[in-house]
Amino acid sequence: MTGATAVARTPLLLGGLLDWVLDDVWGTVLDALAALTGVEMLSYPFMQRAYLAAVCIAVIGPLVGSFLVHREMAMIGDTLAHSAFAGVAVGLFVNATFALSVPPLLTALVVAVVAAVLVQLLVDRVGTYTDTSLAVVLTGAFAVGSVLITATDGGIAVGINAYLFGSLATVTRENVGILFAMTLLVTAVVALAYRPLLYATFDEVGARAAGLHVGRYNLLLVVLTAVVVVAAMQIMGVILVAAMLVIPVATAGGMRGFRRSVAAAVLTGLVATVSGATLSYVYDVAAGGSIVLVAIAVYAAVGAGRAARAPVATAVQTLRTARTVDGRTVEADGGAGPDGRD
C-alpha cells in the first residue's frame, strides 16, 4: 500500500513542483519585471510559459550542440528533427484512427530516440559513413511522416502544423513542465559524463586506447540530441529546431577553451530565444523563424567584428614579436639581423 500510495502521489508532487517553479518563482520574477519596466506582455501567463521554454532551449541546445559541432555531426539535429516529425505523425495518426489520447510529444520522443540509436548502429556496426546514415534515416523518417499524413486524407495535417513551424500559443503548462524536466535531465547527464564526452569528442582514438567505451558515449550523445530536439520542437518547430544546436555554437567558435565556448554559446542562445520570442509576439510571426533569424544576425555581427579586428590583431602581434638590437629591428624567431648578429 505504501508503494501504491507513493506512485499515486507522484503526479501530484510533480504538478506541485511545476506550479512552484512556473508561478511562485518564474511568474513572480516576470511579474516584478513587468511592473518595473511597464512591459505588460511579461505578465501574460502564456508569454511567461514561452519565455521559460525559450530559456530551457537556449541552455540545452548549445550544451549538446557543442559536442556535435566539434565532432562534425551538426546535421544529426536535422535528421532527428525529421524523425520527431514522423513521431508526431504517428501519435496523431493513432489518435485519429483508434480514438486514443496518446501525447504526440511522447511518440515523437520514442521515434527520435529510436532514430538516434539507428544512426549510431549504422555507423558502428554496418560501417556506413556518418553522412550516409544521416541521409538514410532523415529521408526514411520524413517518408513515414508524409505517408501517415496522407493515409488519413490529410485529416491530421492541421494538427501537425504547430509542430512543423512552432507556436507560442500552443505551449501549455504540461509542455513547459516536460521541457523543464528534460532540461534538468540533459544538464545533469552532461555534467556527470562531461570528461568522457570531451575526451571522445576531441581524441576518439586516444579515448579508445585508454579503455574508454567510446561507443556508449557516442550513443549517449545522440540520444541526448534526440531529447533536445523533441523538447525544443514545440516552440521552434521541426523545420528549425536543429538551428539551436549549431548556430550559437558557431557564434562562440572563436572562444579559447571548450568551457568558455559552451558558456558563450548558451549566452548567444539566450539572446536569440528571448529576443525571438519577443519579436514573435510583437509582430505576430512564427516564433521559430524569429529565433533563428536573431541567432543568425548575432552570428553575422560577431563574424563581422572578428573580421574587422583581424588586421589590428595581426599588426599588434607583429609589433610584439619584434625586438630592437643595437637600433636594428630583428624578428623574435631567432633569425639574424642586418648586421649578421643573432
Residue frames relative to the residue before (quaternion, step in Angstrom):
aa qw qx qy qz dx dy dz
M 1.0000 0.0000 0.0000 0.0000 0.00 0.00 0.00
T 0.6237 0.5501 -0.3441 0.4358 3.54 1.06 -0.76
G 0.6641 0.5029 -0.2988 0.4656 3.56 0.97 -0.89
A 0.6588 0.5041 -0.3096 0.4648 3.57 0.96 -0.85
T 0.6385 0.5240 -0.3243 0.4610 3.57 1.03 -0.75
A 0.6461 0.5197 -0.3174 0.4602 3.55 1.01 -0.85
V 0.6493 0.5076 -0.3180 0.4687 3.57 0.99 -0.83
A 0.6614 0.5110 -0.3094 0.4535 3.57 0.97 -0.83
R 0.7007 0.4716 -0.2712 0.4616 3.55 1.06 -0.72
T 0.4936 0.6978 -0.4180 0.3076 3.61 1.19 -0.41
P 0.6726 0.4716 -0.3294 0.4656 3.66 0.79 -0.84
L 0.6361 0.5291 -0.3356 0.4503 3.58 1.03 -0.74
L 0.6521 0.5092 -0.3132 0.4663 3.57 1.00 -0.83
L 0.6610 0.4968 -0.3068 0.4714 3.57 0.96 -0.88
G 0.6459 0.5155 -0.3189 0.4642 3.57 1.02 -0.79
G 0.6467 0.5129 -0.3139 0.4692 3.55 1.05 -0.75
L 0.6345 0.5228 -0.3227 0.4690 3.56 1.06 -0.76
L 0.6468 0.5107 -0.3157 0.4703 3.58 0.99 -0.83
D 0.6395 0.5207 -0.3247 0.4632 3.58 0.96 -0.83
W 0.6570 0.5156 -0.3128 0.4524 3.57 0.97 -0.86
V 0.6843 0.4786 -0.2889 0.4683 3.59 0.90 -0.95
L 0.7494 0.4367 -0.2320 0.4403 3.56 0.75 -1.08
D 0.7721 0.3558 -0.1864 0.4924 3.58 0.94 -0.84
D 0.7683 0.4010 -0.2129 0.4512 3.56 0.64 -1.14
V 0.7499 0.3495 -0.2088 0.5214 3.59 1.05 -0.70
W 0.7712 0.3660 -0.2018 0.4802 3.56 0.38 -1.26
G 0.6792 0.4975 -0.2977 0.4500 3.57 0.86 -0.93
T 0.6417 0.5281 -0.3211 0.4540 3.57 1.01 -0.80
V 0.6461 0.5228 -0.3134 0.4594 3.57 0.99 -0.87
L 0.7094 0.4477 -0.2720 0.4716 3.59 0.82 -0.96
D 0.6025 0.5392 -0.3627 0.4634 3.60 1.08 -0.59
A 0.6454 0.5115 -0.3131 0.4731 3.57 1.03 -0.82
L 0.6465 0.5084 -0.3156 0.4732 3.60 1.03 -0.81
A 0.6364 0.5271 -0.3293 0.4570 3.58 1.02 -0.79
A 0.6713 0.4847 -0.2980 0.4750 3.58 0.98 -0.81
L 0.6782 0.5062 -0.2881 0.4481 3.57 1.06 -0.78
T 0.7777 0.3531 -0.1662 0.4929 3.56 0.94 -0.94
G 0.4244 -0.7087 0.4661 0.3169 3.56 1.17 -0.46
V 0.4854 0.6368 -0.4437 0.4025 3.61 1.28 0.24
E 0.3028 -0.8232 0.4537 0.1578 3.54 -0.08 1.32
M 0.6183 0.5876 -0.3605 0.3775 3.59 1.01 -0.74
L 0.5730 0.5995 -0.3842 0.4058 3.60 1.17 -0.45
S 0.6795 0.4801 -0.2904 0.4727 3.59 1.19 -0.40
Y 0.5209 0.6330 -0.4252 0.3837 3.60 1.24 -0.14
P 0.5105 -0.6763 0.4279 0.3145 3.64 -0.75 0.93
F 0.6839 0.4839 -0.3166 0.4448 3.62 0.87 -0.83
M 0.6434 0.4920 -0.3290 0.4855 3.61 1.13 -0.56
Q 0.6018 0.5385 -0.3579 0.4688 3.57 1.10 -0.59
R 0.6385 0.4995 -0.3195 0.4906 3.57 1.04 -0.75
A 0.6580 0.5169 -0.3121 0.4499 3.59 0.94 -0.88
Y 0.6682 0.4937 -0.3074 0.4640 3.60 0.93 -0.83
L 0.6369 0.5071 -0.3367 0.4731 3.60 1.00 -0.72
A 0.6372 0.5098 -0.3225 0.4797 3.57 1.01 -0.79
A 0.6414 0.5318 -0.3191 0.4516 3.58 1.00 -0.83
V 0.6487 0.5092 -0.3171 0.4684 3.58 0.97 -0.83
C 0.6450 0.5208 -0.3230 0.4566 3.59 0.95 -0.85
I 0.6586 0.5023 -0.3071 0.4687 3.59 0.93 -0.89
A 0.6497 0.5310 -0.3143 0.4440 3.58 1.00 -0.83
V 0.6668 0.4893 -0.3036 0.4731 3.59 1.13 -0.55
I 0.7815 0.3796 -0.2147 0.4462 3.59 0.57 -1.11
G 0.5789 0.5958 -0.3870 0.4002 3.61 1.10 -0.55
P 0.7424 0.3796 -0.2334 0.5002 3.63 0.60 -1.04
L 0.5817 0.5974 -0.3778 0.4025 3.61 1.09 -0.63
V 0.7293 0.3658 -0.2166 0.5361 3.57 0.92 -0.89
G 0.6386 0.5636 -0.3277 0.4088 3.57 1.00 -0.81
S 0.5709 0.6011 -0.3866 0.4042 3.60 1.11 -0.56
F 0.6652 0.4760 -0.2994 0.4912 3.58 1.01 -0.76
L 0.6545 0.5278 -0.3186 0.4376 3.59 0.96 -0.83
V 0.6698 0.5095 -0.3090 0.4431 3.58 0.87 -0.95
H 0.6950 0.4648 -0.2827 0.4701 3.59 0.91 -0.85
R 0.6542 0.4581 -0.3148 0.5128 3.59 1.26 -0.25
E 0.3988 -0.7219 0.4566 0.3335 3.58 1.33 -0.05
M 0.4993 0.6179 -0.4373 0.4215 3.55 1.00 0.96
A 0.1721 0.8398 -0.5016 0.1164 3.56 1.11 0.65
M 0.6914 0.5118 -0.2943 0.4165 3.60 0.99 -0.74
I 0.4684 0.6720 -0.4635 0.3378 3.60 1.20 -0.07
G 0.5733 0.5868 -0.3770 0.4300 3.58 1.14 -0.54
D 0.6568 0.4999 -0.3062 0.4742 3.57 0.97 -0.85
T 0.6313 0.5362 -0.3269 0.4550 3.57 1.03 -0.81
L 0.7132 0.4422 -0.2610 0.4772 3.58 0.82 -0.97
A 0.5762 0.5642 -0.3806 0.4527 3.59 1.16 -0.48
H 0.6697 0.4690 -0.2964 0.4936 3.58 0.96 -0.82
S 0.6115 0.5270 -0.3488 0.4761 3.58 1.13 -0.58
A 0.6339 0.5136 -0.3258 0.4777 3.57 1.05 -0.75
F 0.5844 0.5641 -0.3559 0.4622 3.58 1.13 -0.66
A 0.6499 0.4941 -0.3095 0.4876 3.57 0.98 -0.85
G 0.6404 0.5308 -0.3249 0.4500 3.58 1.05 -0.76
V 0.6288 0.5137 -0.3284 0.4826 3.57 1.03 -0.76
A 0.6435 0.5208 -0.3149 0.4642 3.57 0.98 -0.87
V 0.6197 0.5354 -0.3375 0.4642 3.59 1.04 -0.76
G 0.6758 0.4999 -0.2970 0.4530 3.58 0.87 -0.95
L 0.6856 0.4724 -0.2863 0.4742 3.58 0.89 -0.92
F 0.6294 0.5352 -0.3311 0.4558 3.59 1.07 -0.74
V 0.6576 0.5024 -0.3062 0.4705 3.59 0.94 -0.90
N 0.6613 0.5115 -0.3108 0.4522 3.58 0.93 -0.87
A 0.6997 0.4718 -0.2701 0.4635 3.58 0.97 -0.91
T 0.7175 0.4675 -0.2551 0.4490 3.58 1.00 -0.81
F 0.8107 0.2647 -0.1041 0.5117 3.57 0.88 -0.96
A 0.4274 -0.7292 0.4422 0.3000 3.59 1.27 0.23
L 0.3820 0.7037 -0.5002 0.3298 3.56 0.93 0.94
S 0.3308 -0.7202 0.5670 0.2242 3.56 -1.30 -0.02
V 0.1453 0.7974 -0.5613 0.1672 3.56 0.55 1.22
P 0.4356 -0.6993 0.4902 0.2845 3.65 -0.71 0.96
P 0.4452 -0.7091 0.4710 0.2777 3.63 -0.65 1.02
L 0.6088 0.5552 -0.3616 0.4364 3.59 1.09 -0.60
L 0.6231 0.5368 -0.3382 0.4574 3.58 1.10 -0.67
T 0.6803 0.4582 -0.2948 0.4902 3.59 0.87 -0.89
A 0.6075 0.5470 -0.3546 0.4539 3.60 1.08 -0.65
L 0.6567 0.5067 -0.3102 0.4644 3.58 0.96 -0.86
V 0.6540 0.5160 -0.3170 0.4535 3.58 0.92 -0.89
V 0.6933 0.4695 -0.2817 0.4685 3.59 0.81 -0.99
A 0.6524 0.5122 -0.3252 0.4542 3.61 0.96 -0.80
V 0.6483 0.4981 -0.3228 0.4769 3.61 0.98 -0.76
V 0.6316 0.5164 -0.3300 0.4748 3.59 0.99 -0.79
A 0.6502 0.5105 -0.3131 0.4676 3.58 0.97 -0.84
A 0.6375 0.5273 -0.3260 0.4575 3.60 1.00 -0.81
V 0.6550 0.4922 -0.3064 0.4846 3.57 0.97 -0.85
L 0.6403 0.5330 -0.3229 0.4491 3.59 0.99 -0.81
V 0.6287 0.5307 -0.3324 0.4611 3.58 0.98 -0.83
Q 0.6903 0.4799 -0.2838 0.4611 3.56 0.87 -0.95
L 0.6327 0.5234 -0.3318 0.4643 3.60 1.04 -0.71
L 0.6369 0.5280 -0.3290 0.4554 3.57 0.98 -0.80
V 0.6791 0.4810 -0.2862 0.4749 3.57 1.03 -0.78
D 0.7526 0.4278 -0.2198 0.4497 3.59 0.83 -1.01
R 0.7975 0.3404 -0.1587 0.4722 3.57 0.81 -0.99
V 0.7404 0.3975 -0.2272 0.4921 3.57 0.92 -0.87
G 0.4051 -0.7296 0.4613 0.3013 3.56 1.17 -0.52
T 0.3710 0.7297 -0.4915 0.2973 3.56 1.22 0.38
Y 0.5264 -0.6124 0.4808 0.3416 3.56 -1.06 0.73
T 0.6288 -0.5837 0.3599 0.3666 3.56 -1.08 0.76
D 0.6874 0.4782 -0.3044 0.4541 3.60 0.82 -0.93
T 0.6256 0.5328 -0.3402 0.4572 3.59 1.10 -0.64
S 0.6636 0.4959 -0.3051 0.4697 3.57 0.91 -0.89
L 0.6289 0.5282 -0.3331 0.4632 3.58 1.03 -0.76
A 0.6644 0.5024 -0.3065 0.4607 3.59 0.93 -0.88
V 0.6412 0.5289 -0.3276 0.4493 3.59 0.96 -0.82
V 0.7052 0.4546 -0.2711 0.4718 3.57 0.80 -1.00
L 0.6331 0.5449 -0.3358 0.4353 3.61 0.96 -0.83
T 0.7185 0.4384 -0.2613 0.4725 3.57 0.72 -1.05
G 0.6387 0.5307 -0.3324 0.4470 3.58 1.01 -0.75
A 0.6682 0.4972 -0.3025 0.4635 3.58 0.92 -0.90
F 0.6645 0.4961 -0.3146 0.4618 3.57 0.91 -0.86
A 0.6195 0.5390 -0.3380 0.4598 3.58 1.09 -0.70
V 0.6374 0.5178 -0.3270 0.4676 3.58 0.98 -0.82
G 0.6650 0.5126 -0.3066 0.4484 3.57 0.89 -0.90
S 0.6787 0.4897 -0.2980 0.4591 3.58 0.90 -0.89
V 0.6299 0.5288 -0.3343 0.4602 3.60 1.04 -0.74
L 0.6716 0.4975 -0.3043 0.4570 3.59 0.90 -0.90
I 0.6304 0.5304 -0.3404 0.4532 3.60 1.03 -0.73
T 0.7180 0.4340 -0.2559 0.4802 3.58 0.87 -0.91
A 0.5733 0.6104 -0.3812 0.3916 3.62 1.17 -0.46
T 0.7170 0.3825 -0.2404 0.5309 3.58 1.22 -0.43
D 0.5278 -0.6526 0.3866 0.3822 3.57 1.23 0.50
G 0.6855 -0.5045 0.2736 0.4481 3.54 1.09 0.76
G 0.3811 0.7713 -0.4517 0.2363 3.57 1.25 0.16
I 0.7319 0.3858 -0.2376 0.5089 3.58 1.11 -0.55
A 0.4057 0.7374 -0.4636 0.2770 3.59 1.25 0.04
V 0.6407 0.5255 -0.3313 0.4513 3.58 1.02 -0.78
G 0.6759 0.5111 -0.2939 0.4422 3.57 0.95 -0.87
I 0.6946 0.4902 -0.2806 0.4455 3.56 1.07 -0.66
N 0.4949 0.6828 -0.4265 0.3270 3.61 1.20 -0.33
A 0.6363 0.5401 -0.3340 0.4379 3.58 1.00 -0.80
Y 0.6772 0.4725 -0.2889 0.4845 3.58 1.09 -0.67
L 0.6226 0.5482 -0.3418 0.4415 3.58 1.13 -0.56
F 0.8279 0.2423 -0.0804 0.4994 3.56 0.84 -1.01
G 0.4523 -0.6948 0.4501 0.3317 3.59 1.21 -0.26
S 0.0204 0.7997 -0.5987 0.0404 3.54 -1.16 0.57
L 0.4341 -0.6800 0.5271 0.2672 3.55 -1.06 0.76
A 0.6631 0.5504 -0.3077 0.4035 3.56 0.98 -0.87
T 0.7110 0.4649 -0.2635 0.4571 3.60 1.11 -0.62
V 0.4918 0.6392 -0.4503 0.3832 3.61 1.21 0.11
T 0.1343 -0.8216 0.5529 0.0355 3.58 -0.23 1.29
R 0.6840 -0.4514 0.3644 0.4422 3.54 -1.31 0.10
E 0.6447 0.5216 -0.3245 0.4549 3.57 0.99 -0.81
N 0.6389 0.5235 -0.3228 0.4621 3.59 1.00 -0.83
V 0.6612 0.4968 -0.3057 0.4718 3.56 0.96 -0.87
G 0.6316 0.5338 -0.3307 0.4548 3.57 1.04 -0.75
I 0.6532 0.5005 -0.3070 0.4782 3.57 0.97 -0.86
L 0.6658 0.5062 -0.3013 0.4579 3.56 0.93 -0.92
F 0.6495 0.5111 -0.3160 0.4660 3.59 0.97 -0.83
A 0.6532 0.5023 -0.3119 0.4731 3.59 0.99 -0.82
M 0.6453 0.5124 -0.3152 0.4708 3.59 1.00 -0.80
T 0.6242 0.5440 -0.3345 0.4500 3.57 1.05 -0.76
L 0.6570 0.4942 -0.3035 0.4816 3.56 0.95 -0.90
L 0.6572 0.5219 -0.3090 0.4475 3.58 0.95 -0.88
V 0.6878 0.4793 -0.2872 0.4634 3.59 0.80 -1.02
T 0.6560 0.5117 -0.3155 0.4563 3.60 0.91 -0.86
A 0.6655 0.5016 -0.3044 0.4614 3.58 0.95 -0.85
V 0.6617 0.5038 -0.3116 0.4596 3.60 0.93 -0.87
V 0.6587 0.4977 -0.3135 0.4692 3.60 0.92 -0.87
A 0.6437 0.5212 -0.3266 0.4554 3.59 0.98 -0.79
L 0.6881 0.4799 -0.2837 0.4644 3.60 0.95 -0.85
A 0.7770 0.3154 -0.1610 0.5205 3.59 1.00 -0.82
Y 0.2649 0.8222 -0.4804 0.1515 3.59 1.25 0.31
R 0.7128 0.4710 -0.2815 0.4368 3.59 0.69 -1.04
P 0.6752 0.4647 -0.3225 0.4735 3.66 0.80 -0.81
L 0.6418 0.5159 -0.3332 0.4592 3.59 0.98 -0.78
L 0.6539 0.5114 -0.3108 0.4630 3.57 0.99 -0.84
Y 0.6462 0.5222 -0.3113 0.4614 3.57 0.96 -0.89
A 0.6975 0.4689 -0.2705 0.4695 3.57 0.87 -0.98
T 0.6298 0.5532 -0.3321 0.4325 3.59 1.14 -0.57
F 0.8009 0.3234 -0.1469 0.4820 3.56 0.81 -1.02
D 0.8012 0.0735 -0.0436 0.5923 3.62 1.15 -0.39
E 0.0982 -0.8444 0.5255 0.0339 3.55 0.43 1.24
V 0.6381 0.5255 -0.3307 0.4554 3.58 0.99 -0.80
G 0.6718 0.4877 -0.2929 0.4744 3.57 0.93 -0.89
A 0.6282 0.5354 -0.3357 0.4539 3.58 1.06 -0.74
R 0.6532 0.4941 -0.3161 0.4788 3.57 0.98 -0.79
A 0.6520 0.5142 -0.3162 0.4587 3.58 0.98 -0.82
A 0.6770 0.4822 -0.2882 0.4755 3.59 1.14 -0.62
G 0.5913 -0.6122 0.3493 0.3917 3.58 1.28 0.07
L 0.4438 0.6867 -0.4619 0.3438 3.58 1.24 0.20
H 0.3855 -0.7122 0.5363 0.2378 3.57 -0.92 0.90
V 0.1963 -0.8410 0.4955 0.0932 3.54 0.27 1.34
G 0.6133 0.5820 -0.3531 0.4005 3.58 1.00 -0.78
R 0.6513 0.5158 -0.3189 0.4561 3.57 0.99 -0.80
Y 0.6935 0.4640 -0.2855 0.4715 3.57 0.94 -0.83
N 0.5888 0.5363 -0.3688 0.4792 3.59 1.15 -0.52
L 0.6552 0.4994 -0.3033 0.4788 3.56 1.00 -0.85
L 0.6241 0.5370 -0.3362 0.4572 3.58 1.00 -0.80
L 0.6657 0.5185 -0.3096 0.4383 3.58 0.92 -0.89
V 0.6901 0.4615 -0.3023 0.4683 3.61 0.87 -0.84
V 0.6176 0.5212 -0.3532 0.4713 3.61 1.08 -0.59
L 0.6293 0.5157 -0.3299 0.4788 3.59 1.01 -0.77
T 0.6228 0.5361 -0.3356 0.4605 3.57 1.05 -0.74
A 0.6335 0.5265 -0.3245 0.4649 3.57 1.01 -0.81
V 0.6400 0.5215 -0.3190 0.4655 3.58 1.00 -0.83
V 0.6567 0.5106 -0.3091 0.4610 3.59 0.94 -0.89
V 0.6498 0.5317 -0.3190 0.4397 3.56 0.92 -0.91
V 0.6903 0.4659 -0.2833 0.4755 3.57 0.85 -0.95
A 0.6397 0.5389 -0.3285 0.4388 3.57 0.99 -0.79
A 0.7398 0.4208 -0.2228 0.4753 3.57 0.96 -0.87
M 0.5046 0.7088 -0.4017 0.2857 3.56 1.22 -0.42
Q 0.6335 0.5799 -0.3446 0.3791 3.59 0.96 -0.79
I 0.7686 0.3199 -0.1844 0.5225 3.59 1.00 -0.75
M 0.7138 0.4455 -0.2582 0.4746 3.61 1.06 -0.71
G 0.3771 -0.7020 0.5139 0.3175 3.57 0.99 -0.81
V 0.6202 -0.5775 0.3875 0.3629 3.56 -1.11 0.70
I 0.6633 0.5496 -0.3169 0.3968 3.57 0.90 -0.94
L 0.8095 0.3038 -0.1228 0.4871 3.60 0.95 -0.85
V 0.4413 0.7437 -0.4400 0.2419 3.59 1.23 -0.19
A 0.6307 0.5587 -0.3418 0.4162 3.61 1.04 -0.70
A 0.5318 0.6580 -0.4046 0.3471 3.59 1.18 -0.47
M 0.6874 0.4921 -0.2946 0.4456 3.60 0.96 -0.79
L 0.5934 0.5369 -0.3682 0.4733 3.57 1.28 -0.07
V 0.7766 0.3785 -0.1516 0.4803 3.56 1.14 -0.64
I 0.7205 0.4962 -0.2904 0.3878 3.59 0.59 -1.15
P 0.6779 0.4637 -0.3313 0.4643 3.68 0.77 -0.79
V 0.6320 0.5260 -0.3315 0.4626 3.59 1.06 -0.71
A 0.6465 0.5039 -0.3152 0.4783 3.58 1.00 -0.81
T 0.6269 0.5419 -0.3358 0.4478 3.59 1.03 -0.73
A 0.7396 0.3990 -0.2138 0.4981 3.57 1.01 -0.83
G 0.3596 0.7892 -0.4481 0.2168 3.58 1.26 0.16
G 0.6653 0.5264 -0.3135 0.4267 3.60 1.11 -0.47
M 0.5075 0.6599 -0.4226 0.3583 3.59 1.25 -0.10
R 0.3862 -0.7016 0.5475 0.2426 3.56 -1.13 0.69
G 0.7703 0.2773 -0.2391 0.5221 3.54 -0.77 1.06
F 0.5048 -0.6860 0.4378 0.2879 3.55 -0.91 0.98
R 0.6445 0.5276 -0.3305 0.4438 3.60 0.92 -0.84
R 0.6600 0.5001 -0.3102 0.4670 3.58 0.96 -0.86
S 0.6552 0.5078 -0.3229 0.4567 3.57 0.97 -0.80
V 0.6265 0.5196 -0.3390 0.4719 3.61 1.05 -0.71
A 0.6552 0.5074 -0.3109 0.4654 3.59 0.93 -0.90
A 0.6658 0.4903 -0.3029 0.4739 3.60 0.95 -0.85
A 0.6339 0.5262 -0.3309 0.4602 3.59 1.04 -0.72
V 0.6417 0.5072 -0.3201 0.4779 3.59 1.00 -0.80
L 0.6387 0.5170 -0.3239 0.4688 3.59 0.98 -0.82
T 0.6378 0.5118 -0.3184 0.4795 3.58 0.99 -0.81
G 0.6454 0.5256 -0.3126 0.4576 3.56 1.00 -0.84
L 0.6335 0.5291 -0.3275 0.4598 3.58 1.03 -0.77
V 0.6423 0.5168 -0.3188 0.4677 3.57 0.95 -0.87
A 0.6941 0.4906 -0.2802 0.4461 3.56 0.88 -0.98
T 0.7192 0.4599 -0.2766 0.4414 3.60 0.77 -0.98
V 0.6797 0.4762 -0.3022 0.4689 3.59 0.88 -0.87
S 0.6677 0.4843 -0.3023 0.4778 3.60 0.93 -0.87
G 0.6622 0.5163 -0.3038 0.4500 3.57 0.95 -0.88
A 0.6454 0.5079 -0.3205 0.4720 3.58 0.99 -0.81
T 0.6417 0.5197 -0.3209 0.4637 3.58 1.02 -0.78
L 0.6682 0.4917 -0.2971 0.4728 3.59 0.90 -0.92
S 0.6137 0.5585 -0.3445 0.4389 3.56 1.06 -0.74
Y 0.6820 0.4701 -0.2849 0.4824 3.57 0.98 -0.84
V 0.6848 0.5108 -0.2980 0.4259 3.58 0.83 -0.98
Y 0.8034 0.2825 -0.1270 0.5085 3.59 0.87 -0.96
D 0.3929 -0.7521 0.4557 0.2689 3.60 1.32 0.12
V 0.4387 0.6502 -0.4858 0.3858 3.55 0.79 1.11
A 0.7125 -0.4594 0.3145 0.4271 3.56 -1.32 0.23
A 0.4806 -0.6925 0.4610 0.2775 3.56 -0.87 0.98
G 0.6651 0.5191 -0.3136 0.4358 3.58 0.88 -0.91
G 0.6703 0.4984 -0.2973 0.4625 3.54 0.92 -0.89
S 0.6411 0.5224 -0.3270 0.4573 3.59 0.98 -0.80
I 0.6600 0.5127 -0.3097 0.4535 3.58 0.93 -0.90
V 0.6767 0.4906 -0.2985 0.4607 3.58 0.89 -0.90
L 0.6509 0.5139 -0.3230 0.4560 3.60 0.96 -0.79
V 0.6344 0.5001 -0.3334 0.4860 3.59 1.02 -0.74
A 0.6427 0.5257 -0.3260 0.4520 3.60 0.95 -0.83
I 0.6571 0.4925 -0.3069 0.4811 3.59 0.99 -0.82
A 0.6289 0.5322 -0.3366 0.4560 3.59 1.01 -0.76
V 0.6491 0.4957 -0.3166 0.4824 3.59 0.98 -0.80
Y 0.6324 0.5333 -0.3234 0.4594 3.58 1.00 -0.83
A 0.6693 0.4914 -0.2969 0.4716 3.59 0.94 -0.90
A 0.6546 0.5135 -0.3197 0.4534 3.61 0.96 -0.83
V 0.6595 0.4913 -0.3063 0.4794 3.59 0.96 -0.84
G 0.6495 0.5161 -0.3168 0.4598 3.58 0.99 -0.81
A 0.6497 0.5035 -0.3167 0.4734 3.59 1.00 -0.79
G 0.6372 0.5262 -0.3266 0.4587 3.58 1.04 -0.75
R 0.6463 0.5077 -0.3203 0.4711 3.57 1.00 -0.80
A 0.6564 0.5143 -0.3128 0.4547 3.56 0.95 -0.86
A 0.6661 0.4965 -0.3039 0.4663 3.60 1.01 -0.78
R 0.6868 0.4854 -0.2831 0.4610 3.58 1.09 -0.69
A 0.5291 0.6852 -0.3988 0.3025 3.58 1.14 -0.58
P 0.6852 0.4626 -0.3223 0.4611 3.69 0.76 -0.85
V 0.6413 0.5198 -0.3272 0.4598 3.58 1.01 -0.79
A 0.6612 0.5079 -0.3061 0.4595 3.57 0.93 -0.90
T 0.6368 0.5256 -0.3267 0.4598 3.58 1.03 -0.78
A 0.6597 0.5075 -0.3078 0.4611 3.59 0.94 -0.87
V 0.6564 0.5041 -0.3116 0.4668 3.59 0.96 -0.85
Q 0.6532 0.5122 -0.3142 0.4608 3.57 0.98 -0.84
T 0.6272 0.5338 -0.3362 0.4568 3.59 1.04 -0.74
L 0.6609 0.5008 -0.3080 0.4664 3.56 0.97 -0.83
R 0.6702 0.5120 -0.3012 0.4449 3.57 0.99 -0.81
T 0.7169 0.4494 -0.2561 0.4674 3.58 1.05 -0.73
A 0.6237 0.5076 -0.3508 0.4800 3.57 1.28 0.03
R 0.0503 -0.7814 0.6209 0.0374 3.59 -1.13 0.66
T 0.3937 -0.7242 0.5230 0.2166 3.54 -1.21 0.47
V 0.0385 -0.7764 0.6290 -0.0099 3.56 -0.91 1.01
D 0.8328 -0.0783 0.0021 0.5480 3.54 -0.58 1.20
G 0.7201 -0.4585 0.2558 0.4535 3.55 0.97 0.86
R 0.6567 0.4648 -0.3204 0.5001 3.58 1.26 0.04
T 0.4197 -0.7142 0.5056 0.2410 3.59 -0.98 0.85
V 0.0232 -0.7894 0.6125 -0.0335 3.56 -0.84 1.07
E 0.4696 -0.6713 0.4897 0.2984 3.59 -0.92 0.86
A 0.5199 -0.6867 0.4260 0.2768 3.54 -1.03 0.79
D 0.5248 0.6475 -0.4214 0.3575 3.63 1.20 0.06
G 0.6352 -0.5721 0.3258 0.4037 3.58 1.22 0.22
G 0.4476 0.6985 -0.4603 0.3162 3.61 1.22 0.12
A 0.5665 -0.6087 0.4339 0.3469 3.56 -1.23 0.41
G 0.4440 -0.6900 0.5070 0.2641 3.54 -1.10 0.71
P 0.7405 -0.4109 0.2899 0.4458 3.55 -1.29 0.01
D 0.6974 0.4580 -0.2957 0.4652 3.62 1.10 -0.52
G 0.6079 -0.5957 0.3408 0.3992 3.57 1.28 0.18
R 0.6134 0.5499 -0.3629 0.4355 3.60 1.22 -0.18
D 0.5324 -0.6182 0.4664 0.3418 3.58 -1.17 0.58
